[in-house]
Amino acid sequence: MQTMESQYQKDKNKIFDIIRGAYNMQLKNDKVILRYIKESDIENYLRWATIETEWQNWDAPWEWPDDNYLERVKKTLEMEPNDSRLQIVTLIGEHIGSVNS
């Protein structure tokens, strides 16, 4: 006999499978691709937070990345897709930033 909890878990897993499929979605035009974050993007975020930091002067300078910045980026990879932030990638595959809706 199936319990309510096990049915709930099956339904939840089915929903997460659908979400994971949506996670592969891309929006593309003749200049860029918008997609969800991937693990390979973390290296860019680390570089942007520590070396190439000039953008921080213009984009919410009160929210500069702190010592936990990389950990927060990694956590976003473990969560379901967040459709409010997409990564900007050139047509040749260069990850150049992100955009929030």
C-alpha positions in Angstrom: 0.0 0.0 0.0 1.4 3.4 -1.0 1.4 6.0 1.6 0.6 9.7 1.0 4.2 10.6 1.7 5.6 8.2 -0.9 3.1 9.4 -3.5 4.1 13.0 -2.6 7.7 12.1 -3.2 7.0 10.5 -6.6 5.0 13.6 -7.6 7.8 15.8 -6.4 10.4 13.8 -8.3 8.3 14.0 -11.5 8.0 17.8 -11.1 11.8 18.1 -10.6 12.3 16.0 -13.8 10.2 18.5 -15.7 12.1 21.4 -14.1 15.4 19.8 -15.0 14.3 19.6 -18.6 13.3 23.3 -18.6 16.7 24.0 -17.1 18.2 23.2 -20.5 16.1 25.8 -22.2 17.9 28.6 -24.1 16.7 31.8 -25.6 18.8 32.7 -28.7 18.9 35.6 -31.2 21.5 36.6 -33.8 23.9 38.0 -31.1 23.6 36.1 -27.8 22.2 33.1 -26.0 20.4 33.4 -22.7 20.5 30.3 -20.6 20.5 29.1 -17.0 23.8 28.9 -15.0 26.1 25.9 -15.4 28.9 24.7 -13.2 31.5 26.0 -15.8 30.2 29.5 -15.2 31.6 29.6 -11.6 35.1 30.2 -12.7 33.9 33.4 -14.5 32.0 34.6 -11.5 35.1 34.1 -9.3 37.3 36.1 -11.8 34.7 38.8 -12.0 34.5 39.0 -8.1 38.2 39.1 -7.5 40.1 40.3 -10.6 37.9 42.0 -13.1 36.0 44.1 -10.6 35.4 47.4 -12.4 31.7 46.4 -13.1 31.1 46.7 -9.3 31.4 50.5 -9.6 28.2 50.6 -11.7 26.1 47.5 -10.9 24.7 47.7 -7.4 28.0 48.8 -5.8 26.5 48.3 -2.3 26.3 44.6 -3.0 29.9 43.8 -3.8 30.8 40.1 -3.6 32.1 39.1 -0.2 34.1 36.1 1.1 31.0 33.9 0.6 30.3 34.9 -2.9 31.6 31.7 -4.6 29.6 29.6 -2.1 26.4 31.4 -3.0 27.0 30.9 -6.7 27.6 27.2 -6.1 24.3 27.0 -4.1 22.4 28.4 -7.0 23.5 25.4 -9.0 22.0 23.0 -6.5 18.6 24.7 -6.5 15.9 24.3 -9.1 16.2 26.8 -12.0 15.6 30.4 -11.1 13.9 32.0 -14.1 14.7 35.5 -12.8 18.5 35.3 -13.7 19.9 34.1 -17.0 23.5 33.8 -18.2 24.5 35.8 -21.3 26.7 33.7 -23.7 28.0 34.8 -27.1 27.2 32.6 -30.1 30.7 31.2 -30.0 30.1 30.1 -26.4 31.8 32.8 -24.3 30.1 33.4 -21.0 30.0 37.2 -20.7 27.6 37.9 -17.8 24.1 37.6 -16.5 20.8 39.4 -16.6 18.0 39.6 -14.0 14.4 40.0 -14.8 
